């Protein structure tokens, strides 16, 4: 076993038995590189990355490749989920050198950490035009010995290119967010031009869920009344739910679809996908009233509660795509396997509804079907009682198979997303267990993943928190706390959100060019990265914009409003250059431009009138609203301290009351759910 056997990261441990003499990232590796005058072979991946496993099996577990690597380099392994700062920087290096990125990420750097070569997956031997490690390693080693000056000049140039790219992005800020409504229109038209009207989603294969695109479209429809925006969002949500990207037996979404029709997924399941998609399905339910979206949100979170929740209360990161050495093996079925699991009548129904074929219903690229089937639907449905029983029987049969590997890292940022989704769904769907689980996860992070001064840690593994937190940890966890406050009204969560927002402003804000850096000051890397691009996840800057706006409206804090205004002013036009790549950020601008709504409900928590008013708020689609609860009598002072503008808000003639302000004007308080429904429906929101 090599040094990685002492690490806690599941991904690093997966390589602990390699003959490669791996080091974790740290001073020991770079000191050895300096002493032996060797470059560093840096490999970055994550535990549920299919091609990372392929490269490990083909090369890192191979004695011949290992001898070359060990003789030429000091070899360092990094888990991108444990160290997103390293991944972000070296991915920028890879993109600068090759024009593309992805994992596994392979970078060769000098002993003082200057990069000079990058790529992604490399086979052992040359294949399909892709060079193999057996030829690359000697070539890089020869260049290091004979062309050192050239390599060092190149490395300096690469660093300057990455630094320059960040500076150019900062220079695009113009401070004119007043153009945002036109940018909203451009983003919609860009998405419309790329929309697949037949299959849903955007572009062709591979297709990613992109929940922030869908959230933006729901908001855009509400702002403009554009029916096409809603049709695009619904078409995508329905197609994903019918397709093979959805696990029809155990629930939850796979990572993405390798084809254009949502049939053949990349089978890994990520916590963040479940969180973001459950939330957008819950939003779609509120926007349309269609129960199919409510059901998908609930089932997605049911998967999280069942399979990704740790005994301590936090959420695990992911489940792998592979089992028994084969991607998707746990999830696919042959015709015979279905017949063995069910009686004849049930099997006929399952085979028909889930499109199971004796020859198989999909094929690998360039191949032919081999008898395997991915369960999927041709139309919306699959929820009737007979089919529910069939799904349960197939689920029980599948449980007997060898499960994919589960990555048990608990990450503060992804847990924040899950907490927010559970809290939002608890309000929209009325599931008390979702709120209870979100509460447990939030308490876990606050109690087990904070260090001196109350600052967060990024990761928790085997009883220990490690790695000082990054911007995304603060942004996503604050987002979760805000949602959790509005679902259960524990003022402690609002207090924690404000405290952590203050820390984020102090540690990450870029006071020269605006926005937030991804890492705090003192980072070991030569460039402090900063991103507004909304990719698989919304950027930390996009989420912080929304957090600051919502905290400002919840508390009346002028400093939070001003901080949000600086972020919006600095980067609105940058988002306008490529609005489709910034739909998460545009959702924040949509909130900023309003009309935004602040709702304060005053009353006794156990009063039926209070419950009716809160239910009115919870069943409305109000993406640009915040809600406070002020207890009547005892407990009011704590909310008045957090939100001084609520001081004079009281019950009306002894009845619970809702105070609504929208678009800069406040309305007379109402005491009935019917009155509040009318305000929220017609002009109050």
C-alpha positions as CSV (number, residue, x, y, z in Angstrom):
1,X,0.0,0.0,0.0
2,X,1.3,3.5,-0.8
3,X,0.9,6.7,1.2
4,X,-2.7,7.2,0.0
5,X,-3.8,4.4,2.4
6,X,-3.4,7.0,5.2
7,X,-5.8,9.5,3.6
8,X,-9.5,9.8,4.4
9,X,-10.6,10.7,0.9
10,X,-12.4,7.6,-0.7
11,X,-11.0,8.6,-4.1
12,X,-7.4,8.7,-2.8
13,X,-7.9,5.4,-1.0
14,X,-9.1,3.8,-4.3
15,X,-5.5,4.3,-5.5
16,X,-3.8,3.1,-2.3
17,X,-2.9,-0.3,-3.8
18,X,-1.4,1.0,-7.0
19,X,2.2,0.3,-7.7
20,X,2.5,4.1,-8.5
21,X,4.3,5.7,-5.6
22,X,1.5,8.2,-5.0
23,X,1.7,11.2,-2.6
24,X,-1.2,13.3,-1.5
25,X,-0.9,17.0,-2.3
26,X,1.5,18.6,0.3
27,X,5.0,19.8,1.1
28,X,6.4,16.2,1.4
29,X,5.8,15.6,-2.3
30,X,7.3,18.9,-3.6
31,X,10.3,18.7,-1.3
32,X,11.1,15.3,-2.7
33,X,10.7,16.7,-6.2
34,X,13.1,19.4,-5.5
35,X,15.7,17.1,-3.9
36,X,15.5,14.6,-6.8
37,X,15.1,17.3,-9.5
38,X,12.0,15.7,-10.9
39,X,8.8,17.2,-12.3
40,X,5.5,16.3,-10.5
41,X,2.9,14.2,-12.3
42,X,-0.4,15.5,-10.9
43,X,-3.6,13.5,-11.4
44,X,-6.9,14.9,-10.4
45,X,-10.2,13.0,-10.3
46,X,-13.1,11.9,-8.1
47,X,-14.4,8.7,-6.8
48,X,-17.5,8.3,-9.1
49,X,-15.7,9.4,-12.3
50,X,-15.9,6.5,-14.8
51,X,-12.9,7.5,-16.9
52,X,-10.9,8.0,-13.8
53,X,-11.5,4.3,-13.0
54,X,-10.6,3.3,-16.5
55,X,-7.3,5.2,-16.3
56,X,-6.6,3.6,-12.9
57,X,-7.2,0.1,-14.2
58,X,-5.4,0.5,-17.5
59,X,-2.3,2.4,-16.2
60,X,-2.0,3.3,-12.6
61,X,-2.5,-0.4,-11.6
62,X,-0.1,-1.5,-14.3
63,X,3.5,-2.4,-13.1
64,X,5.0,-1.3,-16.4
65,X,3.4,2.2,-16.4
66,X,4.1,2.6,-12.7
67,X,7.9,2.0,-13.2
68,X,8.0,4.7,-15.8
69,X,6.0,7.1,-13.7
70,X,8.0,6.5,-10.5
71,X,11.3,6.8,-12.3
72,X,10.4,10.1,-14.1
73,X,8.1,12.0,-11.7
74,X,7.0,12.5,-8.2
75,X,3.4,11.4,-8.5
76,X,0.6,13.3,-6.7
77,X,-3.1,12.4,-6.5
78,X,-5.8,14.9,-5.7
79,X,-9.5,14.4,-5.1
80,X,-11.2,17.3,-6.9
81,X,-14.1,17.2,-4.5
82,X,-11.8,17.5,-1.5
83,X,-9.7,20.3,-3.0
84,X,-11.9,22.2,-5.5
85,X,-9.4,25.1,-5.3
86,X,-6.6,23.0,-6.9
87,X,-9.0,21.5,-9.4
88,X,-10.3,25.0,-10.4
89,X,-6.8,26.4,-11.0
90,X,-5.3,23.4,-12.8
91,X,-8.5,22.9,-14.9
92,X,-7.9,26.5,-16.0
93,X,-4.4,25.5,-16.9
94,X,-5.6,22.5,-18.8
95,X,-8.1,24.6,-20.7
96,X,-5.5,27.2,-21.5
97,X,-3.2,24.5,-22.9
98,X,-5.6,22.3,-24.7
99,X,-8.8,24.3,-25.1
100,X,-10.8,21.6,-23.3
101,X,-11.2,20.1,-19.8
102,X,-12.6,17.2,-17.9
103,X,-11.6,14.4,-15.6
104,X,-9.3,12.6,-15.0
105,X,-7.2,15.8,-15.3
106,X,-3.5,15.2,-15.9
107,X,-1.0,18.0,-15.3
108,X,2.8,18.0,-15.1
109,X,4.3,20.7,-13.0
110,X,7.7,21.8,-11.8
111,X,8.8,21.2,-8.2
112,X,7.7,24.8,-7.5
113,X,4.3,24.1,-8.9
114,X,4.5,25.8,-12.3
115,X,2.5,23.8,-14.9
116,X,3.9,23.0,-18.3
117,X,1.9,20.0,-19.7
118,X,-1.8,19.1,-19.4
119,X,-4.4,16.7,-20.7
120,X,-7.2,14.5,-19.5
121,X,-7.5,10.7,-20.0
122,X,-4.5,8.9,-21.5
123,X,-4.5,5.2,-22.3
124,X,-1.5,3.0,-21.6
125,X,-0.7,2.7,-25.3
126,X,-1.6,5.0,-28.2
127,X,-5.2,4.4,-29.3
128,X,-7.6,6.1,-31.7
129,X,-5.2,9.0,-32.2
130,X,-4.8,9.5,-28.4
131,X,-1.2,9.2,-27.2
132,X,-0.5,6.7,-24.5
133,X,1.4,7.1,-21.3
134,X,4.1,4.6,-22.4
135,X,5.2,7.1,-25.1
136,X,4.3,10.3,-23.3
137,X,6.3,9.7,-20.1
138,X,9.7,9.2,-21.8
139,X,9.1,12.3,-24.0
140,X,8.3,14.5,-21.1
141,X,11.2,13.1,-19.1
142,X,13.6,13.8,-22.0
143,X,12.2,17.4,-22.4
144,X,12.8,18.0,-18.7
145,X,16.4,16.9,-19.0
146,X,17.3,18.6,-22.2
147,X,15.0,21.6,-22.7
148,X,14.6,22.8,-19.1
149,X,14.9,26.5,-19.9
150,X,12.2,26.2,-22.6
151,X,9.9,24.4,-20.2
152,X,10.3,27.0,-17.5
153,X,9.6,29.9,-19.9
154,X,6.5,28.0,-21.1
155,X,5.4,27.4,-17.5
156,X,5.7,31.1,-16.7
157,X,3.7,31.9,-19.8
158,X,0.9,29.5,-18.8
159,X,0.5,31.1,-15.4
160,X,0.4,34.5,-17.0
161,X,-2.3,33.3,-19.4
162,X,-4.5,32.0,-16.6
163,X,-3.9,35.2,-14.6
164,X,-4.6,37.3,-17.8
165,X,-7.8,35.4,-18.5
166,X,-9.1,36.2,-15.0
167,X,-8.1,39.9,-15.4
168,X,-9.9,40.1,-18.7
169,X,-13.0,38.7,-17.2
170,X,-12.7,41.3,-14.4
171,X,-12.2,44.0,-17.0
172,X,-15.5,43.2,-18.7
173,X,-17.4,44.6,-15.7
174,X,-19.0,47.9,-16.6
175,X,-21.2,48.7,-13.7
176,X,-24.5,48.9,-15.7
177,X,-26.9,46.4,-14.4
178,X,-29.8,48.5,-15.6
179,X,-29.5,46.6,-18.9
180,X,-30.6,43.4,-17.2
181,X,-34.1,43.2,-18.7
182,X,-32.6,43.1,-22.2
183,X,-30.2,40.4,-21.0
184,X,-33.1,38.3,-19.7
185,X,-34.6,38.5,-23.2
186,X,-31.3,37.5,-24.8
187,X,-30.8,34.5,-22.4
188,X,-34.3,33.3,-23.3
189,X,-33.8,33.6,-27.0
190,X,-30.4,31.8,-26.7
191,X,-32.0,29.0,-24.8
192,X,-35.0,28.9,-27.3
193,X,-32.6,28.6,-30.2
194,X,-30.8,25.7,-28.5
195,X,-33.9,23.9,-27.3
196,X,-34.7,20.4,-28.5
197,X,-38.4,20.6,-29.1
198,X,-38.7,16.9,-29.8
199,X,-36.7,15.5,-26.8
200,X,-36.5,18.3,-24.4
201,X,-33.3,19.8,-23.1
202,X,-30.7,21.9,-24.8
203,X,-28.4,21.0,-27.6
204,X,-27.6,17.5,-28.6
205,X,-25.7,14.7,-27.0
206,X,-24.5,14.6,-24.3
207,X,-27.4,16.4,-22.5
208,X,-27.1,17.7,-19.0
209,X,-30.0,18.6,-16.7
210,X,-29.0,22.2,-16.2
211,X,-31.6,23.0,-13.5
212,X,-30.6,26.7,-13.3
213,X,-31.7,27.0,-17.0
214,X,-35.1,25.6,-16.0
215,X,-35.3,27.9,-12.9
216,X,-34.5,30.9,-15.1
217,X,-37.2,29.9,-17.6
218,X,-39.8,29.6,-14.9
219,X,-38.9,33.0,-13.6
220,X,-38.9,34.4,-17.2
221,X,-42.3,33.1,-17.8
222,X,-43.5,34.7,-14.6
223,X,-41.9,38.1,-15.5
224,X,-43.1,38.2,-19.1
225,X,-46.0,35.8,-19.4
226,X,-44.1,34.0,-22.2
227,X,-45.8,30.6,-22.6
228,X,-42.9,29.2,-24.7
229,X,-40.5,29.6,-21.7
230,X,-42.8,27.5,-19.6
231,X,-43.3,24.9,-22.4
232,X,-39.5,24.6,-22.7
233,X,-39.1,24.0,-18.9
234,X,-41.9,21.5,-18.7
235,X,-40.8,19.7,-21.8
236,X,-37.4,19.1,-20.3
237,X,-38.7,18.2,-16.9
238,X,-41.1,15.7,-18.3
239,X,-38.6,14.1,-20.7
240,X,-36.0,13.7,-18.0
241,X,-38.6,12.0,-15.7
242,X,-39.6,9.6,-18.4
243,X,-36.0,8.8,-19.6
244,X,-33.3,6.5,-18.5
245,X,-31.6,9.4,-16.7
246,X,-34.2,8.8,-14.0
247,X,-33.9,5.7,-11.8
248,X,-37.5,4.3,-12.1
249,X,-37.0,1.9,-9.3
250,X,-34.9,3.5,-6.6
251,X,-35.5,7.1,-7.7
252,X,-33.0,10.0,-8.1
253,X,-31.3,11.3,-11.2
254,X,-28.1,10.0,-12.9
255,X,-25.5,12.5,-13.8
256,X,-26.3,13.2,-17.5
257,X,-27.5,11.6,-20.7
258,X,-25.0,10.4,-23.2
259,X,-27.5,10.6,-26.0
260,X,-30.1,13.3,-27.1
261,X,-33.2,11.4,-26.0
262,X,-32.3,11.0,-22.2
263,X,-32.2,7.2,-22.5
264,X,-28.6,6.2,-21.8
265,X,-27.2,8.0,-18.8
266,X,-23.8,8.3,-17.3
267,X,-25.0,6.3,-14.3
268,X,-23.3,8.0,-11.3
269,X,-25.6,9.8,-8.9
270,X,-24.4,13.0,-7.4
271,X,-25.9,14.7,-4.3
272,X,-25.8,18.1,-5.9
273,X,-27.9,16.9,-8.9
274,X,-30.6,15.5,-6.6
275,X,-30.7,18.8,-4.6
276,X,-30.9,21.1,-7.6
277,X,-33.3,19.0,-9.6
278,X,-35.6,18.3,-6.6
279,X,-35.8,22.0,-6.0
280,X,-36.7,22.9,-9.6
281,X,-39.3,20.2,-9.8
282,X,-40.8,21.6,-6.6
283,X,-40.8,25.1,-8.1
284,X,-42.4,23.7,-11.3
285,X,-45.2,22.2,-9.1
286,X,-45.8,25.6,-7.5
287,X,-45.8,27.3,-10.9
288,X,-48.1,24.9,-12.6
289,X,-50.0,22.9,-9.9
290,X,-49.2,19.7,-11.7
291,X,-48.8,16.8,-9.3
292,X,-46.3,14.9,-11.4
293,X,-43.6,17.5,-10.5
294,X,-44.5,17.3,-6.9
295,X,-44.1,13.5,-7.1
296,X,-40.7,13.7,-8.8
297,X,-39.4,16.2,-6.2
298,X,-40.5,14.0,-3.3
299,X,-39.1,10.8,-4.8
300,X,-35.8,12.4,-5.6
301,X,-35.5,13.5,-2.0
302,X,-36.7,10.1,-0.8
303,X,-33.6,8.6,-2.5
304,X,-31.4,11.2,-0.7
305,X,-32.9,10.3,2.7
306,X,-32.7,6.5,2.0
307,X,-29.2,6.2,0.4
308,X,-27.2,9.4,0.9
309,X,-27.9,10.3,4.6
310,X,-25.2,9.5,7.1
311,X,-26.0,8.4,10.7
312,X,-24.6,11.7,12.0
313,X,-27.1,13.6,9.8
314,X,-25.0,15.0,7.0
315,X,-25.3,13.8,3.4
316,X,-22.8,11.7,1.5
317,X,-21.5,12.9,-1.8
318,X,-22.3,10.4,-4.5
319,X,-22.8,6.9,-5.8
320,X,-20.6,5.5,-8.5
321,X,-21.6,4.6,-12.1
322,X,-19.8,1.2,-12.0
323,X,-20.3,-2.0,-10.2
324,X,-18.8,-5.4,-10.8
325,X,-16.4,-3.7,-13.2
326,X,-19.1,-2.5,-15.5
327,X,-20.8,0.9,-15.8
328,X,-24.5,0.7,-15.1
329,X,-24.5,-3.0,-14.2
330,X,-26.6,-2.3,-11.1
331,X,-29.3,-0.5,-13.0
332,X,-29.8,-2.4,-16.3
333,X,-32.1,-5.5,-16.9
334,X,-32.4,-8.3,-19.3
335,X,-35.8,-9.5,-20.4
336,X,-35.2,-12.8,-18.5
337,X,-34.2,-11.0,-15.3
338,X,-37.5,-9.1,-15.3
339,X,-39.4,-12.3,-15.9
340,X,-37.6,-14.0,-13.0
341,X,-38.4,-11.2,-10.6
342,X,-42.2,-11.0,-11.3
343,X,-45.1,-13.2,-12.0
344,X,-46.3,-13.6,-15.7
345,X,-48.9,-10.8,-15.6
346,X,-46.7,-8.4,-13.8
347,X,-43.7,-9.2,-16.1
348,X,-45.8,-8.5,-19.2
349,X,-46.9,-5.1,-17.9
350,X,-43.4,-4.2,-16.8
351,X,-41.8,-5.2,-20.1
352,X,-44.4,-3.1,-22.0
353,X,-44.4,0.0,-19.8
354,X,-40.6,0.1,-19.3
355,X,-39.7,-0.8,-22.9
356,X,-37.8,-3.9,-22.2
357,X,-36.7,-5.9,-25.3
358,X,-35.3,-9.4,-25.6
359,X,-32.4,-8.0,-27.7
360,X,-31.9,-5.0,-25.4
361,X,-33.1,-1.4,-25.9
362,X,-29.8,0.4,-26.3
363,X,-26.3,-0.1,-27.7
364,X,-22.9,1.3,-27.0
365,X,-21.6,3.7,-29.7
366,X,-20.8,1.7,-32.8
367,X,-22.1,-1.5,-31.3
368,X,-25.3,-3.5,-31.3
369,X,-27.8,-4.2,-28.5
370,X,-26.5,-7.0,-26.2
371,X,-29.7,-7.9,-24.3
372,X,-29.4,-5.2,-21.6
373,X,-32.3,-2.7,-21.0
374,X,-32.5,0.7,-19.4
375,X,-35.9,1.1,-17.9
376,X,-37.8,4.2,-19.3
377,X,-41.2,5.3,-20.2
378,X,-42.6,6.5,-23.5
379,X,-45.1,8.8,-21.9
380,X,-45.8,10.4,-18.5
381,X,-47.1,7.8,-16.1
382,X,-45.9,4.9,-14.2
383,X,-47.6,5.8,-10.9
384,X,-50.7,3.6,-10.9
385,X,-51.1,1.1,-8.1
386,X,-50.2,-2.1,-10.2
387,X,-47.1,-0.5,-11.5
388,X,-46.1,0.8,-8.0
389,X,-46.2,-2.8,-6.8
390,X,-44.2,-4.0,-9.8
391,X,-41.6,-1.3,-9.2
392,X,-41.3,-2.3,-5.6
393,X,-40.8,-6.0,-6.5
394,X,-38.1,-5.0,-9.1
395,X,-36.5,-2.7,-6.5
396,X,-36.3,-5.6,-4.0
397,X,-34.8,-7.9,-6.6
398,X,-32.2,-5.2,-7.5
399,X,-31.2,-4.8,-3.9
400,X,-29.7,-8.3,-4.1
401,X,-27.1,-7.1,-6.6
402,X,-23.7,-5.6,-5.7
403,X,-24.2,-1.9,-5.2
404,X,-22.0,0.7,-6.8
405,X,-19.4,2.3,-4.5
406,X,-20.6,5.1,-2.3
407,X,-18.4,8.2,-1.6
408,X,-19.0,9.0,2.0
409,X,-17.3,12.4,2.0
410,X,-19.6,15.0,3.6
411,X,-19.1,18.3,1.8
412,X,-20.3,21.6,3.3
413,X,-21.3,23.1,-0.1
414,X,-23.2,20.1,-1.4
415,X,-24.9,19.7,2.0
416,X,-26.0,23.3,1.8
417,X,-27.7,22.6,-1.5
418,X,-29.4,19.5,-0.1
419,X,-30.6,21.4,3.0
420,X,-32.0,24.1,0.8
421,X,-33.8,21.6,-1.5
422,X,-35.3,19.7,1.5
423,X,-36.5,22.9,3.1
424,X,-38.0,24.3,-0.1
425,X,-39.7,21.0,-0.8
426,X,-41.0,20.8,2.8
427,X,-42.8,24.1,2.2
428,X,-44.1,23.3,-1.3
429,X,-45.1,19.7,-0.7
430,X,-45.9,19.7,3.0
431,X,-43.5,16.9,3.9
432,X,-42.5,17.3,7.6
433,X,-39.8,14.6,7.3
434,X,-37.9,16.7,4.7
435,X,-37.8,19.6,7.2
436,X,-36.6,17.4,10.0
437,X,-33.9,15.9,7.9
438,X,-32.7,19.4,6.7
439,X,-32.6,20.6,10.3
440,X,-30.5,17.6,11.3
441,X,-28.0,18.2,8.4
442,X,-27.7,21.9,9.2
443,X,-27.0,21.2,12.8
444,X,-24.4,18.7,11.8
445,X,-22.5,21.2,9.6
446,X,-22.8,24.0,12.2
447,X,-21.6,21.8,15.1
448,X,-19.1,19.4,13.4
449,X,-17.8,21.4,10.4
450,X,-16.8,24.8,12.0
451,X,-13.5,25.7,13.4
452,X,-11.9,28.6,15.4
453,X,-13.8,31.9,14.8
454,X,-16.8,30.1,13.5
455,X,-15.3,29.5,10.0
456,X,-16.5,26.5,8.0
457,X,-14.5,23.5,6.9
458,X,-15.1,22.1,3.5
459,X,-15.0,18.3,4.1
460,X,-15.9,15.8,6.8
461,X,-14.6,12.3,6.7
462,X,-14.3,9.6,9.4
463,X,-15.2,11.8,12.3
464,X,-12.9,14.7,11.3
465,X,-13.5,18.0,9.5
466,X,-10.7,19.2,7.2
467,X,-9.7,21.7,4.5
468,X,-10.7,25.3,5.2
469,X,-13.9,26.2,3.4
470,X,-14.1,27.9,0.0
471,X,-16.6,30.4,-1.4
472,X,-19.0,27.7,-2.6
473,X,-19.1,26.3,0.9
474,X,-20.2,29.6,2.4
475,X,-22.5,30.5,-0.5
476,X,-24.4,27.2,-0.8
477,X,-24.6,26.6,3.0
478,X,-25.9,30.1,3.6
479,X,-28.5,29.5,0.8
480,X,-29.6,26.3,2.7
481,X,-29.9,28.2,6.0
482,X,-32.1,30.9,4.4
483,X,-34.4,28.3,3.0
484,X,-34.4,26.4,6.3
485,X,-35.3,29.5,8.3
486,X,-38.3,30.2,5.9
487,X,-39.5,26.6,6.3
488,X,-39.3,26.2,10.1
489,X,-38.7,29.8,11.3
490,X,-35.9,28.9,13.8
491,X,-34.3,32.4,14.1
492,X,-31.0,30.7,14.9
493,X,-30.6,29.7,11.3
494,X,-31.2,33.3,10.2
495,X,-28.6,34.4,12.7
496,X,-26.1,31.9,11.4
497,X,-26.7,32.9,7.8
498,X,-26.0,36.5,8.6
499,X,-22.8,35.6,10.5
500,X,-21.5,33.4,7.7
501,X,-22.3,36.0,5.1
502,X,-20.2,38.5,7.1
503,X,-17.4,36.0,7.1
504,X,-17.7,35.5,3.3
505,X,-17.6,39.2,2.7
506,X,-14.5,39.6,4.9
507,X,-12.6,36.6,3.5
508,X,-13.5,36.3,-0.1
509,X,-14.7,39.7,-1.5
510,X,-12.6,41.2,-4.3
511,X,-12.4,44.8,-3.3
512,X,-10.7,45.9,-6.5
513,X,-12.5,44.2,-9.3
514,X,-15.8,43.2,-7.5
515,X,-17.4,39.8,-6.8
516,X,-15.9,37.1,-4.7
517,X,-12.7,35.0,-5.0
518,X,-13.1,31.2,-4.9
519,X,-10.5,31.0,-2.1
520,X,-9.6,33.2,0.8
521,X,-6.4,35.3,0.9
522,X,-3.2,33.4,1.5
523,X,-4.0,30.7,-1.1
524,X,-0.9,28.6,-2.0
525,X,-1.7,28.9,-5.7
526,X,-0.3,31.8,-7.9
527,X,-3.8,33.0,-9.0
528,X,-6.9,33.5,-6.9
529,X,-9.5,32.2,-9.1
530,X,-12.9,33.8,-9.5
531,X,-15.9,32.5,-11.6
532,X,-19.3,33.7,-12.5
533,X,-19.9,30.9,-14.9
534,X,-22.9,28.7,-14.0
535,X,-21.9,25.1,-15.0
536,X,-23.1,21.9,-13.5
537,X,-23.5,24.0,-10.3
538,X,-24.4,27.7,-10.1
539,X,-21.3,29.7,-9.3
540,X,-20.6,30.8,-5.8
541,X,-20.9,34.4,-7.0
542,X,-24.3,33.8,-8.4
543,X,-25.5,32.2,-5.2
544,X,-24.0,34.9,-3.1
545,X,-25.8,37.6,-5.1
546,X,-29.1,35.9,-4.3
547,X,-28.1,35.3,-0.6
548,X,-27.2,38.9,-0.1
549,X,-30.4,40.2,-1.6
550,X,-32.6,37.8,0.4
551,X,-30.8,38.6,3.7
552,X,-31.2,42.3,3.0
553,X,-34.9,41.9,2.5
554,X,-35.3,39.5,5.4
555,X,-33.5,41.8,7.9
556,X,-33.5,45.3,6.3
557,X,-29.7,45.3,6.5
558,X,-28.4,48.0,4.2
559,X,-24.9,46.6,4.1
560,X,-26.2,43.4,2.6
561,X,-28.2,45.3,0.0
562,X,-25.1,47.4,-0.9
563,X,-22.9,44.3,-1.2
564,X,-25.4,42.7,-3.5
565,X,-25.6,45.9,-5.6
566,X,-21.8,45.8,-6.0
567,X,-21.9,42.2,-7.3
568,X,-24.7,43.0,-9.7
569,X,-23.1,46.2,-11.0
570,X,-19.7,44.6,-11.5
571,X,-20.8,41.7,-13.5
572,X,-24.2,42.3,-15.1
573,X,-22.7,43.2,-18.4
574,X,-20.2,40.2,-18.2
575,X,-23.2,38.0,-17.9
576,X,-24.7,39.8,-20.9
577,X,-21.8,38.7,-23.1
578,X,-23.0,35.0,-22.8
579,X,-26.3,35.0,-20.9
580,X,-26.9,31.3,-21.4
581,X,-23.7,30.6,-19.4
582,X,-25.0,32.7,-16.5
583,X,-28.6,31.8,-15.9
584,X,-28.0,31.3,-12.2
585,X,-26.6,34.8,-12.0
586,X,-29.6,36.1,-14.0
587,X,-32.0,34.6,-11.5
588,X,-30.3,36.8,-8.9
589,X,-30.7,39.9,-11.2
590,X,-34.3,38.9,-11.7
591,X,-34.8,39.1,-8.0
592,X,-32.9,42.4,-7.8
593,X,-35.0,44.0,-10.5
594,X,-38.1,42.7,-8.9
595,X,-40.8,43.3,-8.1
596,X,-39.6,41.5,-4.9
597,X,-42.0,40.8,-2.0
598,X,-41.4,40.7,1.7
599,X,-44.0,38.9,3.8
600,X,-44.2,39.0,7.6
601,X,-46.7,36.8,9.4
602,X,-47.4,37.7,13.0
603,X,-49.2,35.4,15.4
604,X,-48.9,32.4,17.7
605,X,-47.2,29.4,16.1
606,X,-49.9,27.0,17.1
607,X,-52.8,29.2,16.0
608,X,-54.9,28.0,13.1
609,X,-55.0,31.5,11.6
610,X,-51.2,31.6,11.6
611,X,-51.0,28.2,9.9
612,X,-53.5,29.2,7.3
613,X,-51.5,32.3,6.4
614,X,-48.3,30.4,6.1
615,X,-49.9,27.8,4.0
616,X,-51.1,30.5,1.6
617,X,-47.5,31.7,1.2
618,X,-46.1,28.2,0.8
619,X,-48.5,27.1,-2.0
620,X,-47.8,30.2,-4.1
621,X,-45.1,30.4,-6.7
622,X,-43.1,33.4,-5.4
623,X,-39.5,33.1,-6.6
624,X,-38.8,36.7,-5.6
625,X,-40.3,36.6,-2.1
626,X,-39.0,36.2,1.4
627,X,-41.1,35.3,4.5
628,X,-40.5,36.1,8.2
629,X,-42.5,34.8,11.1
630,X,-42.8,37.0,14.2
631,X,-44.2,35.2,17.2
632,X,-46.9,37.2,19.0
633,X,-45.7,38.0,22.5
634,X,-42.8,36.0,23.9
635,X,-40.1,35.5,21.3
636,X,-40.9,38.6,19.3
637,X,-37.8,40.5,20.5
638,X,-35.4,38.1,18.9
639,X,-36.9,38.7,15.4
640,X,-37.2,42.4,16.1
641,X,-33.5,42.5,16.8
642,X,-32.7,40.6,13.5
643,X,-35.3,42.6,11.5
644,X,-36.0,45.9,13.2
645,X,-38.6,46.9,10.6
646,X,-40.9,44.3,12.2
647,X,-41.1,46.1,15.5
648,X,-44.5,47.7,15.1
649,X,-46.0,44.7,13.3
650,X,-48.6,43.0,15.5
651,X,-51.7,40.9,15.5
652,X,-54.8,42.7,14.2
653,X,-57.7,42.7,16.7
654,X,-56.2,39.6,18.3
655,X,-56.0,37.7,15.0
656,X,-52.9,36.5,13.2
657,X,-51.9,38.9,10.4
658,X,-49.8,39.0,7.3
659,X,-47.9,42.2,6.3
660,X,-47.0,42.3,2.6
661,X,-44.6,44.8,1.0
662,X,-43.9,44.6,-2.7
663,X,-42.2,46.8,-5.3
664,X,-41.3,49.3,-2.7
665,X,-44.8,49.7,-1.3
666,X,-46.5,48.2,1.7
667,X,-50.1,47.0,1.8
668,X,-52.6,46.9,4.7
669,X,-52.2,43.7,6.8
670,X,-54.7,40.9,6.1
671,X,-55.9,38.3,8.6
672,X,-57.3,35.6,6.3
673,X,-55.8,33.1,3.9
674,X,-58.3,34.2,1.3
675,X,-57.2,37.8,1.5
676,X,-53.5,36.9,1.4
677,X,-54.1,34.6,-1.6
678,X,-55.7,37.5,-3.4
679,X,-52.8,39.8,-2.7
680,X,-50.2,37.3,-3.8
681,X,-52.2,36.4,-6.9
682,X,-53.2,39.8,-8.2
683,X,-50.8,42.5,-7.5
684,X,-49.3,42.1,-4.2
685,X,-46.5,39.8,-5.5
